[in-house]
Amino acid sequence: MTAPGAGVPGAEASGAGAPRRLVVLRHAKSAWPEGVPDHERPLAPRGRRDAPAAGRALAEAGCRPDLVLCSTAVRARRTWELACAQWDVPPPARFDPRLYGADVPEILDVVGETPDAVGTLLLVGHNPGLEELVLGLSGEGLADALDQVRLKFPTSAIAVLTWHGPDWRALTPGAARLASMTVPRGR
């Protein structure tokens, strides 16, 4: 496994504590079937193509997480299932109902419970919370990536934030650097 922060721009950013990465993945494109509650919405055909592409992009970028925190919504769970199928051995995942519809403080509460030994954490969830999280945590970063997130954090988008901290509870607004942002698309 790649060491946390290895080969990731910004991993050498100043601050106390170990280098850490927070990888944020918005669920893939979902369908809107009539009569289906929002929490139970499935992936659309495009989402079923894009989720494996997101998994491949994460693997190719060396962003294998030590732990995954995923919303319990069907579209988020299915995104993770299709993405992690791109690895020989999927990383451990926790499905947390608090991530469904969460705002930034709620997301940070969940992230703050992450064990200290986790160097790379992957969040799979929803907008607007994830977009607001990426923008709120990014004290600095690649200008193009920040502009892209400000414009739109679309389905299947992946943002990689780097920071140094003693534990995950220390991740606060402005503490991270947006190292990259990509939107993988399947064929």
TAFENNOR-V250751 format. One line per field, one symbol per residue. ss: DSSP state (2 for helix, 1 for strand, 0 for the rest). burial: I if it has 16 or more other ideal C-beta (glycine too) atoms within 10 Angstrom, else O. A space follows every 10 residues. Layout:
BEGIN
ss: ???
burial: ???
END
This chain:
BEGIN
ss: 0000000000 0000000111 1111110001 0000000222 0010222222 2222222222 0000001111 0002222222 2222000000 0011102220 0002222222 2000000001 1111100022 2222222111 1022222222 2000001111 1111100222 0000011111 1110000
burial: OOOIIOOIII IOIOIOOIII IIIIIIIIII OOOOOOOOOO IOIIOIIIII IIIIIOIIOO IOIIIIIIII IOIIIIIIII IIIIOIOOOI IOIOIIOOII OIOIOOIIOI IOOIOOOIII IIIIIIOOII IOIIIIIIIO IIOOIIOIIO OOIOIIIIII IIIIIOOIOO IOOOIIIIII IIIIIIO
END
